[in-house]
Amino acid sequence: MNESVIQVQNFRKVYGDFVAVHGISFEVQRGEIFGLLGPNGAGKTSTLESLEGLRHPDGGSLRILGMDPARQSTSLWRHIGVQLQTSALPNTMTVLEAMQFFCAYHRVPVRRDLLERLGLADKLNDQYASLSAGQQRRLSLALAIAHNPQVLFLDEPTAGLDVPSRIVLHEVMRELQSAGTTIVLATHDMAEAEKMADRVAILLKGRIAACGTPKEITAAGKGLTRISVRTENNLLARNGVVFPGVRQRVLEDEYVIYYSADPGSSVAAIIRHIDASHDTLIDLRVERPSLEERFLEITQTYA
Amino acid sequence: MNAFAHHLAYDFRTGLRDKSQMLMNYLFPLAFFAMMGLLMTQVNPTFKETIIPAMMVNAYMAGGLLGLPNPLVVSREAGVFRSFRINGVPSLSILTIPVLGISLHMVLVSAVITAGSALFFGAAFPLNWGWFVLIGLVAIVSICGIGALLGVVASNSRATVLLAQIIYIPSMILGGLMLPTSMLPPALGRVALLLPATHIINAFRGLALGLPPSFSTTGSLLVLATGAILSYALAAYLFQWDNNARRTHSPFLALLVLAPYLAAMLLSA
C-alpha cells in the first residue's frame, strides 16, 4: 500500500521581491526515489531546504513523516538524512572524526562500514581540506546516511564525482531504496534522473512544469524516436526512400539516422527495404526520446 | 563518550592542529611573553610584579579575541554550521564548545606563563592563589564571551579582525598591562574602564597580587561577570546558522555588551 511520506501543498518561497517558488504541490511515497529537476534558479534548492527545515516557507504547507519541518525541525532531523548542495566540514576534521562526530550527535554506533563502502577506508585520518571534491561528496553522503534515515535528500549528489563513484552512489541509492528509504534527488543530470528516479517533477521558474514517471514525461512530448541503421553496401544512404512515420533523415558517418514518429512501422519498412535491395543489415539501433530531450522541449515552451 | 565530549575533544585538538589557532593560542602569546620578559623586566623592574597577569591577559585576548571569532565566521560562511545543524548539533554547542576549548588552552598557557615568569624572570608568585585562579577563569570567560559575540555578528573575516583589533590594541596600551592604569591621564583612565583588560588587571592587582588597585576590585569583578553574561546571552540571541539567512535582529544589539563597562566609566566620573 502506498504511504505518502512527503506532502507539499501550495508551497511558496519568496526572497524580497523575488518569488522563487509559486505554490507548488506534490507528494512522495515511502520507498520512492523522487527526482526534482530543473535549471539553476528553478526553485529546487529552495524547495529542498524548506523540506529539510533549513528555510521557512512563505506559504502553503509542508509535511515530512507527518512533521512540519519549520516547527519540528529538531525532531525531523533524527529521521532524515541530508546531503546539501554546498555543505562543508571544518578543514582540519579528519574523515574518521567526522563520522564519529555525527554518529555521536545521532546517538548511533560509528559507521566505518559506510566509509569503506564509499571508498574512504584509506582516508580515515585525512583532513577534510585535503580530500578531493569527489571524496568530500562521498563523505557527506556517508554522513547523511550514517543514522539510517527514513527520508534522504540528495542535492546534486553526483556533482564532482568520477564514473566509478557515481556507480557506487547509484548502488547505494538502490540499496537504501530496497531497505525502504525514501529518496528525494535534486539534480541537473537528466540521465541520472531517468535511470534512478521512479517519478520526477520538472521545476521551471518556481512552477512544476511536468510531474510523473520518466516514461510518462517523455511520452507526453512530441519527441521523435531515433533509428540508426548501417548496412554493408550503404544503399540507404544513396537512395532517398521515404519510410512511414519518418520525419527527418540524417547521414552520420556510415549510419543513416531516421527520426520517426512511428518507430514500429518505420523499422519494419526499413528492414523490408534492406531485404528487397539485397543489402545486409550490420547495425540497427532504436532510441526513444530521452528525458533530457523532453526537458529541453519543456524548457523551450516555458522560455 | 557523548556528543558534547566528542565535540569538545575535537575542538581542543583543532586548537593544536589548526595553524592559525595554534599561533593565537600558544605561539604568539608565549613569544610575546618571552620578549616582554626579557625586555620589560630590564627596562622597568616593577613589571615583574604584574608580568604574570599582564601576559595572561594578553594570551586570553590573543586566543579569545583574535583567535576565537574567525573560525566561527569562516564556519558560518563555508556552510559548516548548516551541516552541523541538519545533523542535530545545537547552536549552544557551537557557541560554548569553542569557548571551552580555548579556555582549556588558556589554562595551559597561564600555567606556562606563571611558572615561566617565576623561573626565568624572577617574578613573584601571587599572594592569593584562590583569587588568582578565580580571576583568571572570570577573565577567560569574559574575554571569550566577547570573542564569541564578535564571531556571531561579524559579517566576514576582515570585519572580525577589525573589530577584534579595536578592543585588542587599546587594551594593550590602556588596559594596565604595561603600566598601571593609575598612571594614565584621568580622561584616558576613564576610557580604559571600557576595556575588560583594565578590570581584569585591577582585580588581579587588588585581590591576587597584594598590590594597590586603581579602583574597586569588587566593581571590576561585577563588571566582568555582567559583561560575560551579557555577551553569551547576546551571542546566543544573535546567532545565525548561515550567511544566506536573513538577519532577524540587528547586529548592533551586540553593543549592549558595553553597558556594564559604560556604567563603570560613568560612575567613576
Interface residues (C-beta under 8 A of the other chain):
Chain A: E52 G53 L54 R55 T74 W77 R78 I80 V82 L84 T86 S87 A88 L89 P90 N91 T92 M93 E97 Q100 F101 F102 A104 Y105 H106 R107 S140 L143
Chain B: M1 N2 A3 H6 H7 Y10 T14 R17 D18 P71 S75 A78 G79 V80 R82 S83 R85 I86 N87 G88 V89 W241 D242 A245
